[in-house]
Structure formats: structure tokens, C-alpha cells
Amino acid sequence: MANGILYLIPVPLSDDAAFQSFTSYLVETINSLDEYIVENEKTARKFLKLAGLKIPQSELKIHDYGKHVRDKGNINDFFGGLKQGKNVGLMSEAGCPGVADPGASIVARAHQLGIKVVPLVGPSSILLALMASGFSGQKFAFHGYLPIDKIDRAKEIKNLEQQSTREKQTQIFIETPFRNNQLLADLLKVCKPSSLLCVASNVTTADENIQSLTVAEWRKRSYDYHKKPTIFLLYA
């Protein structure tokens, strides 16, 4: 029996951006599936309803790979349907599965098992921020979270700034939303005045705010990104 297909289904970055995130192919795809692997079952069910799912949700089979169960189960348990020829959807809590997301391990295992993987078009806050920054999109790197320790973080910021200068590479990173202001303060303290910094906050939402300025210009401004999902981009 041939394996099924693993569809990577992007989820909107916010509730008020849901409808601008859907494509007709995405809606068609979710209405052809009745089995999903998801990071957050509540978010997934809400998204499927908003996207126009016609299949009764009581008929769906949903595997949860959220952080409270991810390290306790066997990843192979998620692949029974796929190995029996069923098509299955993979969903992150928000954005694109597998990009800064634990779903990458599901995708990796699918490839190991010879299962076809099909990514669908949808929002990625990382790429949307890069698009809007005006920085180099020819050469860039995403580093995830920077160190929490202030001394280690300052060293890493300086290293990224030097790497950007040396390689003409955009450096992209994130922080836990309640520590955004501390990270920005450290960036403004450590980086050269001429370096360019883009802060992309609440991407795709009604109060989206994306600004690219020199560090010197940022130092003259007041800001508050506390508890706002934010992407930071540095180009020196």
C-alpha cells in the first residue's frame, strides 16, 4: 500500500488576519483531510472552523504534539494513517509548520519513511518581516532566540553585527514577547550607531508596526514592544 501525503498547513499569525491568510487550495485541502498532527489542538480546531471546514469536527482524528506531550510519546505513533495511505495535515500553533517550530521533527521523520511532503502557501512572520525590512533578502540567517544572560547576549549581538558587516548578511532573531524591550535596549547599547535595525511587531495584525532605522535613530525614540510578538532584524 502506498503512503499518504503529509500536507504542511500554515495557520494565521493572529485571529484578525485569518481570512487574508487563506487560499482556495488550502480550503480545498483541509476539506479533503480528516486526520491532523497539531501543536495545539484548540488553535487547530479554531483555525479549521474559520477556514471553512465542512467535515464535522467530531469526525476528525487529531494527534497532539504539543510541548506537554512531545517528549513523552513515540513520534512513530503519528504515522499510522500515513503508512496506511491516508493523507494527513500538519499544523503549527501559528505560522508555517517546521519553521522555528517543533513540527520540523515530524517532517524529518516523514522523509525518513519515504512519505511525500507538500507545503502549502501561508504566512511566516520571519519572511514577512524580512520582506518589509528593506534589508538584504539575498543573504540572511535566522538565529532563533539569543542568550538570556546579558553578558552572553551582548557578545552574541556583537558577533552577529560583525558577521553582517563581513558577509553583508541580514541577521534575524526573536525573543519571548515579555522580554522584547530588554532585548531592544541591549541592541541599542551594543550595536554601532550606523547599523540598521528593523523591529517588526504584530505582523499581519490590525496594529502591525514595522520600522527600519539606524541604531542612532532608534536611540532617539521611545518604544514599547512588551508582550507583542516581534521579529528583530539587524543589518550592518
N, C-alpha and C positions, 0 to 999 in steps of 0.2 A: 504493500500500500504506500502511495506517495505521501510525503509530508505535506502539511498545510503551510500556509504563508503567515509570517509574523508581520503585521502592519503596525508601524510606529505612528501613533496618532497624537499630534500636538494638542495641548489644552490651552485655552486663552490665559493670558497673564493676569487678567482681572475680570470680574463679573461684567463691568460696563464696557469691556472690549470684546465680549463674546461673539457678537454677530459679525464684526469685521474680521474675525479670525476664521470663520467657517468657509470652506469651499464646497462646491456641489459634489466633488469627488469624495471629500471627507464624509459628507452626509450620506452619500450612497454607500460608502464603505461601512460605516457603523451600522447601517441597516441591513448589511449582509452578514454581520457577526453576532454571535450570542455568547462568546467567551472572551474574557479580558484578563490581562495581568496588569495590576494598577498599583501605584504608590499610595494612593489614598482613596478608599472605596467611596466615601461620602462625596469627595470632589468629583470623582469619576462619574458617579450616578447623576450628579447635578449637571455636569457638562453634557452627558448623553441626552438628558431631557431637553436642555437648551438647544442642542444641535438638531433636534427633531427626530429622536429615536422613535420608531413606530413599534418595535418589538416590546411587549410588556416586560418591565424590569424584573418581574418575578421569574421570568424565564431565562435570565442571564446567569451565566456561571462566571463568578469574579474571583480571581486569585489575588490576594493582598500581599505585596512585597514591601510594605511599609517598614519603617525602622524598628517598630516594636516586634516584628516577626521575621525580619530579613535574616538575622543571624541565628535563628532558631530552627528554621526549616531546611529542607533539601531543595535546591534550585531545580532539580530534575522533576520535582512534583508539578511544576508549572507546564511541563511539556507533553503531558499525556495526550491532550487533544490534538496538538500539532503533529505528534507522531502517528496519530490515527487519521490524519488527513484533514483535520478541521483548521480553518483559518482563525487566527486569534489576534486581538488588538492589544498593544502595549501602550499604557498612558502614564505620564508623569503627573505630579500634583499640579504643575503649571509649566507651560512652555513645551519644549521639544524633548521627547524621551531620549535618554542616552547622552545629552549634552549637559554637563555639570549636574548629572543625575544618576542615581544608582541603577536605573534601567539599563545602563551600559553592560552590566554583567549578564542580563537576560539576553541582550543582543549578541554578546560574545558567545554565550552557550548555544544560541540558535545556529550561529555559523559553525561551531564545532559539530553540531548534529546534522549539518547539511540542510538546514531549514532556510528557505528563501526569506529575505528580509526586505520589506518595502516601506521606505519612509514617505510620509505624506507631508505636504506643504503646510507650514504653520508658523506661529510666532516664536522667535528666540530672542530674548532680551539682550543677549550678548551681541548678536549680529545686528539687531536693530540699533543698538547704541553705537556700534562701530559705524554703521551706515550714516548715522546722524552726526557723528563727531567731526567729520572733515579731516580725520587723521588717515594715515596710510592704511588702505584696505588691501594692499598688495603683499604686505608682510606684517603679521600680527601674531600675538601669543596670548592665550588665556591662562591665568595662573591660579584661578580659584581664590581661596582665602589666603591673606598674608598672615604672618605670625602674630599671635596675640601679645606676646612680650614686647614692650615698647622698644627696647634696645635691638632685639632681633628684627622687629618690623622696620625700624629706621635703616638698618643695614640692608634689608631686602629692598626697600624703596630706592635707596641709593644705587643698589645693583641693577634694578630694573631701569632706572633712569639712564645709567651708563650704557646698559645694553641697548636701549632705544637709540641713544646717540650714536653708538658704534655701528649698529645694524640698520638704522632707520626703520625700526620696528615699533608698532603700536603695542603697548603693554596694557592688558585688560585684567581687572581683578574685581572682587566683590568683598562685602563684609556683612556680617549679621546686622540686620537693619538697626538694632538699638545701639550699635557701635559705629554707625556711619560718621557721625560728627567727629568722633575721636580719630578715625582714620583720616578724614579730610584735614583735620588740624595737623596731623603728623606729616601728611603730604606737603602741606604749605610750609611747614617748618623745615623739612629736609630737602625739598627739591629746589633746583635753580630757579630764579625769578623768570627766566626766559622759557622754561619748559612749558609745554601746553598740557592742560588738564581738562578733560571732559567729565562732567558728572551728569549721568542720565538717570533720572529718578521717575518712578511710577510710569514706566514705559507702556504705552498704548492706553493709559487711563485718561479720564477727563482732565486730571490735573498733572498730566505729563510735563516734566521740566527737564530739558536737555540744554546744557550750556558748555561751550568750549571757550576757555580763556587762558591766558598765560597765568602762571603761578603768581606773578606780581599783581595781576588784575584781581585774582581770587582773594588775595590778602587784603584788598581794599573793601571787600564785600562782606555783608552778613549772610549767614546761611543757616538752614535747619533741615537736615535730612533724617532726623530721628524717626525710626520705625517706618521709613519709606524704602521699599525695595529699590536698590540703587546699583548701577554699574559705574565703575571708575575706569577711565582710560587715560594713559599717560603717553605723551609723545615729545621727546626731547630733541 
